[in-house]
């Protein structure tokens, strides 16, 4: 109880900048390391040839789909959990945490089973050419078998983060991803397993992450309990989780379809375009992870204060988070744009891959600073229980604006059209986000200590 009261006071009294930075450092690392692990796969497999590199890129929609399940329940429950703890409603927090974990695992088992049954048609749908299909299948099998481990890890990581245990969340996910990176060269080259070796590293890494994350609850380091009496899914809790997790469904779920259509568009340009897209997608996720991590680091402080009715303080936390995320994104964008050809060459030295990939990466760097504002606002709306605005923004970037552009631009302008599709969608998403941010700031300008409706 003393530990809980001490954390509550810090959330309510520490300067907003200190709170955001302290919670953002581990959440940024948690967001960036999966991208680093994914890039390690691409780096090591690129040594086996363009086909191996492209095969992992083709499987990316499957990774995004599994992440979607974990993030829908993890962020949806996390949004409710931080506000419940801010309002001192422990039983409600326990119920939401327990229901989210079990529901995510059951759905992941279903997803993995169906994926294994329909593996070949799915990979063809994702853009796999006949030359890439055999290699993609080896990686996909390991990934689908890992689905329950991955989803459970994502849920527990988000729950711990939402109650302010960002360091424990970071340690769990970091150990899992670092283990994946360490195992890659050993399994791929030392044991000669190739693409299959990269796939085997995935379940080993996520199993390790899950053990560490579960330890937080078993050792009672968490203020929340996953209690036996909540072991059965509470329909009431799931009914509250899903609307709050809806923005994650759009944000992550549409990534699946965006990746499919990009892969299919790239396939018309040849294997070099697919390989370039695989590298650029992973590297951009690394850069985007900084904005995403800062937004996630904002949520515990913002959720606690919003749940207690301190709107003015919530406003200060949001504004600093936007400034911090945009500044970091700008600092990352400039050197990346300058070094783009060298970055692509690290993965594939082929001239065609470097040419297409460098242009793609530079166009994405041009709009990267906008993502600081978009990501923090999107996550902020979700974390403060405003699912409509968060869902609309989340569905815009790789849905509302993206789909018409990806059908039109690559066909009309070839590789250039493929490269500018996502940046244009990002710019339009920024314009859409502005009015929601203004409305949020107006609400948070109220000087009230009453619990918000």
C-alpha positions in Angstrom: 0.0 0.0 0.0 2.9 2.4 0.8 4.5 1.6 -2.5 1.1 2.2 -4.3 0.5 5.6 -2.5 4.1 6.7 -3.3 3.6 6.0 -7.0 0.2 7.8 -6.9 1.8 10.9 -5.4 4.6 10.9 -8.0 2.0 10.7 -10.8 0.1 13.6 -9.3 3.0 15.8 -8.2 6.2 15.3 -10.2 6.8 17.9 -13.0 5.2 16.7 -16.3 8.6 16.8 -18.2 10.2 14.5 -15.6 7.3 12.1 -15.6 7.2 11.8 -19.4 10.9 11.4 -19.9 11.2 8.9 -17.0 8.4 6.7 -18.4 9.3 7.3 -22.1 12.9 6.0 -21.9 11.9 2.4 -21.2 8.8 2.5 -23.5 10.9 3.9 -26.3 13.4 1.0 -25.8 10.4 -1.4 -25.7 9.1 0.0 -29.0 12.4 0.2 -30.8 13.8 -3.3 -29.9 11.2 -5.3 -31.8 12.1 -3.2 -34.9 15.8 -3.8 -34.2 15.1 -7.6 -34.0 13.2 -7.5 -37.2 16.0 -5.6 -38.9 18.5 -8.1 -37.6 16.4 -10.8 -39.3 16.6 -8.8 -42.5 20.4 -8.1 -42.1 21.4 -11.7 -41.5 19.0 -13.2 -44.0 20.2 -10.8 -46.7 23.5 -12.6 -46.5 21.7 -15.6 -47.9 20.5 -13.7 -51.0 17.7 -11.4 -52.2 15.1 -14.2 -52.0 15.6 -14.8 -48.3 15.4 -11.1 -47.5 12.2 -10.8 -49.6 10.7 -13.9 -48.0 10.8 -12.3 -44.5 9.3 -9.1 -46.0 6.4 -11.1 -47.4 5.6 -12.6 -43.9 5.4 -9.1 -42.3 1.6 -8.9 -42.6 1.4 -12.0 -40.5 3.6 -10.4 -37.8 1.4 -7.3 -37.9 -1.8 -9.4 -37.5 -0.5 -11.1 -34.4 0.6 -7.8 -32.9 -2.8 -6.4 -33.6 -4.4 -9.0 -31.3 -2.0 -8.3 -28.5 -2.2 -4.6 -28.8 -6.0 -4.4 -29.1 -6.4 -6.1 -25.7 -3.2 -4.7 -24.2 -3.8 -1.1 -25.0 -7.5 -1.3 -24.6 -7.1 -2.8 -21.1 -4.2 -0.5 -20.3 -6.3 2.6 -21.0 -9.0 1.4 -18.6 -6.4 0.2 -16.0 -4.5 3.5 -15.6 -7.7 5.5 -15.2 -9.1 2.9 -12.8 -5.9 3.1 -10.6 -6.1 6.9 -10.8 -9.7 6.7 -9.4 -8.5 4.0 -6.9 -10.8 1.2 -8.3 -8.6 -1.8 -7.8 -11.2 -4.5 -8.4 -12.1 -3.1 -11.8 -8.4 -3.0 -12.7 -7.9 -6.6 -11.7 -10.9 -7.7 -13.7 -9.9 -5.9 -16.9 -6.3 -7.2 -16.7 -7.4 -10.8 -16.2 -10.0 -10.7 -19.0 -7.6 -9.1 -21.5 -4.9 -11.7 -21.0 -7.1 -14.7 -21.4 -9.1 -13.3 -24.3 -5.9 -12.4 -26.2 -4.3 -15.8 -25.8 -7.5 -17.7 -26.9 -7.8 -15.5 -30.0 -4.1 -16.0 -30.8 -4.5 -19.8 -30.6 -7.4 -19.5 -33.1 -5.4 -17.2 -35.3 -2.4 -19.4 -35.3 -4.4 -22.5 -36.1 -6.2 -20.9 -39.0 -2.9 -19.5 -40.3 -1.3 -22.9 -40.3 -4.2 -24.4 -42.2 -4.3 -21.7 -44.8 -0.6 -20.9 -44.9 0.1 -21.1 -48.6 -2.9 -19.1 -49.9 -2.3 -16.5 -47.3 1.4 -16.1 -48.3 0.4 -15.8 -51.9 -2.2 -13.2 -50.9 0.6 -11.3 -49.0 2.6 -11.0 -52.3 4.9 -14.0 -52.2 6.2 -15.0 -55.7 6.8 -18.6 -56.5 10.5 -18.1 -55.8 9.9 -16.6 -52.4 7.1 -19.0 -51.2 9.2 -22.0 -50.0 11.4 -19.7 -47.8 8.5 -17.7 -46.5 6.7 -20.9 -45.4 9.6 -21.9 -43.2 9.5 -18.6 -41.3 5.7 -18.4 -41.2 5.3 -21.8 -39.4 7.5 -20.7 -36.5 5.7 -17.3 -36.3 2.2 -18.8 -36.2 3.2 -21.3 -33.5 4.5 -18.3 -31.5 1.3 -16.4 -31.7 0.0 -17.1 -28.2 3.4 -16.3 -26.6 3.6 -13.1 -28.6 0.1 -11.9 -27.7 0.5 -12.7 -24.0 3.7 -10.8 -24.0 2.2 -7.8 -25.7 -0.8 -7.7 -23.3 1.3 -8.0 -20.1 3.8 -5.5 -21.3 1.1 -2.9 -22.0 -0.6 -3.6 -18.7 2.6 -3.1 -16.7 3.3 0.0 -18.7 -0.1 1.4 -18.0 0.3 1.2 -14.3 3.7 2.9 -14.4 6.0 -0.2 -14.3 7.7 0.9 -17.6 11.1 -0.5 -16.6 9.8 -4.0 -15.8 7.9 -4.0 -19.1 11.0 -2.8 -20.9 13.2 -5.5 -19.3 10.8 -8.3 -20.3 10.5 -7.2 -23.9 14.1 -6.3 -24.2 15.4 -9.6 -23.0 13.1 -11.4 -25.5 14.2 -9.3 -28.5 17.9 -9.3 -27.6 17.7 -13.1 -27.4 16.2 -13.2 -30.8 19.0 -11.1 -32.2 21.7 -13.2 -30.5 20.2 -16.4 -31.8 19.9 -15.3 -35.4 23.5 -15.7 -36.5 23.9 -18.8 -34.5 20.9 -20.6 -36.0 21.1 -19.2 -39.5 24.8 -19.7 -40.1 26.4 -21.8 -37.4 23.7 -24.5 -37.6 23.0 -23.9 -41.2 19.2 -23.5 -40.7 18.9 -20.4 -42.9 15.4 -18.8 -42.8 14.1 -21.6 -40.5 16.8 -20.5 -38.0 15.5 -17.0 -37.9 12.0 -18.4 -37.4 13.0 -20.6 -34.5 14.5 -17.6 -32.6 11.1 -16.0 -32.4 9.3 -18.4 -30.0 12.4 -18.7 -27.9 12.7 -15.0 -27.5 9.0 -14.4 -26.7 8.8 -17.3 -24.3 11.7 -15.7 -22.3 9.9 -12.3 -22.4 6.7 -13.9 -21.1 8.4 -15.5 -18.2 9.9 -12.2 -17.1 6.6 -10.3 -17.5 4.7 -12.9 -15.6 7.2 -12.7 -12.8 6.1 -9.2 -12.0 2.7 -10.6 -11.0 4.0 -13.7 -9.3 6.4 -11.7 -7.2 3.7 -9.1 -6.5 5.6 -6.2 -8.0 2.4 -5.1 -9.7 -0.4 -3.2 -8.0 -2.8 -5.3 -10.2 -3.6 -8.9 -9.6 -4.6 -11.5 -12.2 -6.9 -13.3 -9.9 -8.2 -16.8 -10.2 -11.8 -15.6 -9.7 -11.3 -13.6 -12.9 -9.8 -16.5 -14.8 -12.9 -16.9 -16.9 -13.4 -14.1 -19.5 -15.7 -11.4 -18.1 -18.0 -10.3 -21.0 -18.5 -7.1 -19.2 -14.8 -6.4 -19.0 -14.2 -7.5 -22.6 -17.1 -5.2 -23.6 -15.2 -2.3 -22.1 -11.8 -3.3 -23.4 -12.7 -3.6 -27.0 -14.0 0.0 -27.6 -10.8 1.3 -26.0 -8.7 -1.1 -28.0 -10.4 -0.2 -31.3 -7.8 2.4 -32.2 -5.1 -0.3 -31.9 -7.2 -2.5 -34.2 -7.2 0.2 -36.9 -3.6 1.3 -36.2 -2.1 -2.2 -36.3 -4.8 -4.1 -38.2 -4.7 -1.8 -41.2 -0.9 -2.2 -41.2 -1.6 -5.8 -42.3 -3.6 -4.7 -45.3 -1.2 -1.9 -46.1 1.7 -4.3 -46.1 -0.2 -6.7 -48.3 -1.0 -4.0 -50.9 2.5 -2.6 -50.8 4.0 -6.0 -51.3 1.7 -6.7 -54.2 2.5 -3.3 -55.8 6.2 -4.0 -55.3 5.9 -7.4 -56.9 5.0 -5.8 -60.2 8.3 -3.9 -60.0 10.4 -7.1 -59.4 12.2 -8.9 -56.5 14.5 -5.9 -56.0 11.6 -3.6 -55.1 10.2 -6.3 -52.7 13.6 -6.6 -51.0 14.0 -2.7 -50.8 10.5 -2.5 -49.3 11.3 -5.1 -46.7 14.4 -3.2 -45.6 12.8 0.3 -45.6 9.7 -0.9 -43.8 11.7 -2.4 -40.9 14.0 0.7 -40.7 11.1 3.1 -40.6 9.5 1.1 -37.8 12.7 1.6 -35.9 12.4 5.4 -36.4 8.7 5.4 -35.7 9.3 3.5 -32.5 10.7 6.6 -30.8 7.4 8.6 -31.3 5.3 5.5 -30.4 7.4 5.0 -27.3 7.0 8.6 -26.1 3.3 8.4 -26.7 3.1 5.2 -24.7 5.3 6.7 -21.9 2.9 9.6 -21.6 -0.1 7.3 -20.9 0.5 6.3 -17.2 0.9 9.9 -16.1 -1.9 11.2 -18.3 -4.2 8.4 -17.4 -3.7 8.8 -13.6 -4.2 12.5 -13.7 -7.2 12.3 -16.0 -8.8 9.6 -13.9 -8.4 11.8 -10.8 -9.9 14.8 -12.6 -6.8 16.9 -12.8 -7.3 18.1 -16.4 -4.9 21.1 -16.5 -2.0 18.8 -15.5 -3.0 16.2 -18.1 -2.9 19.1 -20.7 0.7 19.9 -19.7 1.7 16.3 -19.9 0.2 16.0 -23.4 1.9 19.2 -24.7 5.3 18.3 -23.5 5.0 14.8 -25.0 4.1 16.3 -28.4 7.1 18.7 -28.2 9.4 15.9 -27.1 8.3 13.4 -29.8 8.5 15.9 -32.6 12.0 17.0 -31.6 13.3 13.5 -31.4 11.7 12.6 -34.7 13.4 15.6 -36.4 16.8 14.7 -35.0 16.4 11.2 -36.4 15.1 12.2 -39.8 17.9 14.4 -40.9 20.9 12.0 -40.6 18.8 9.1 -41.8 17.9 11.0 -45.0 21.6 11.9 -45.6 22.8 8.3 -45.0 19.9 6.5 -46.7 22.0 4.8 -49.5 24.5 3.5 -47.0 21.8 2.2 -44.7 20.2 0.3 -47.6 23.6 -1.0 -48.7 24.2 -2.6 -45.3 21.3 -5.0 -46.0 21.5 -5.4 -49.8 24.5 -4.1 -51.9 22.5 -4.5 -55.1 22.3 -1.3 -57.2 18.6 -1.6 -57.9 17.8 -2.3 -54.2 19.9 0.7 -53.1 18.4 3.0 -55.7 14.7 2.2 -54.9 15.3 1.8 -51.1 17.2 5.1 -50.6 14.4 7.1 -52.3 11.7 5.3 -50.3 13.5 5.9 -47.0 14.2 9.6 -47.8 10.5 10.3 -48.6 9.5 8.7 -45.3 12.1 10.8 -43.4 10.5 14.0 -44.9 7.3 13.3 -43.0 8.8 11.6 -39.9 8.5 14.7 -37.6 4.8 14.8 -38.3 4.6 11.3 -36.6 5.6 12.8 -33.2 2.4 14.8 -33.2 0.2 12.1 -34.8 1.4 9.3 -32.6 1.2 11.2 -29.3 -2.3 12.6 -30.1 -3.6 9.3 -31.3 -2.3 7.4 -28.3 -3.4 10.2 -26.0 -7.0 10.1 -27.3 -7.0 6.3 -26.8 -5.5 6.4 -23.4 -8.0 9.1 -22.2 -11.0 7.1 -23.3 -11.9 8.8 -26.6 -12.0 5.9 -29.0 -13.8 7.6 -31.9 -11.1 10.3 -32.6 -8.3 7.8 -31.9 -9.9 5.2 -34.2 -10.4 7.7 -37.0 -6.8 8.9 -36.8 -5.5 5.4 -36.6 -7.5 4.3 -39.6 -6.5 7.3 -41.7 -2.7 6.7 -42.3 -2.9 3.2 -43.6 -6.6 3.0 -44.5 -8.7 6.0 -45.5 -5.9 7.9 -47.3 -3.6 5.0 -48.0 -5.7 2.6 -50.0 -6.8 4.9 -52.8 -3.2 6.1 -53.1 -1.6 2.6 -53.2 -4.0 1.5 -56.0 -3.3 4.7 -58.1 0.3 5.9 -57.6 2.4 2.7 -58.2 0.5 1.8 -61.3 0.8 5.4 -62.7 4.4 6.3 -61.6 6.1 2.9 -61.0 8.7 2.8 -58.2 8.4 6.6 -57.5 4.7 6.1 -57.0 5.3 3.2 -54.7 7.7 5.4 -52.6 5.5 8.4 -52.2 2.3 6.6 -51.4 2.9 6.4 -47.6 4.3 9.9 -47.2 1.3 11.5 -48.8 -1.0 9.5 -46.6 1.0 10.6 -43.6 0.7 14.3 -44.6 -3.1 14.0 -44.9 -3.3 12.2 -41.6 -1.5 15.1 -39.9 -4.1 17.5 -41.3 -6.9 15.2 -40.0 -5.3 15.0 -36.5 -5.1 18.8 -36.0 -8.8 19.4 -35.1 -8.9 16.5 -32.7 -5.8 17.9 -30.9 -7.3 21.3 -30.7 -10.5 19.9 -29.2 -8.6 17.8 -26.7 -6.6 20.9 -25.6 -9.8 22.9 -25.1 -11.3 20.1 -22.9 -8.1 19.8 -20.8 -8.0 23.6 -20.3 -10.9 23.3 -17.8 -9.8 23.9 -14.2 -11.8 21.2 -12.5 -10.9 18.5 -10.0 -14.0 16.5 -10.6 -13.8 13.1 -12.3 -14.4 13.6 -16.0 -17.5 12.0 -17.4 
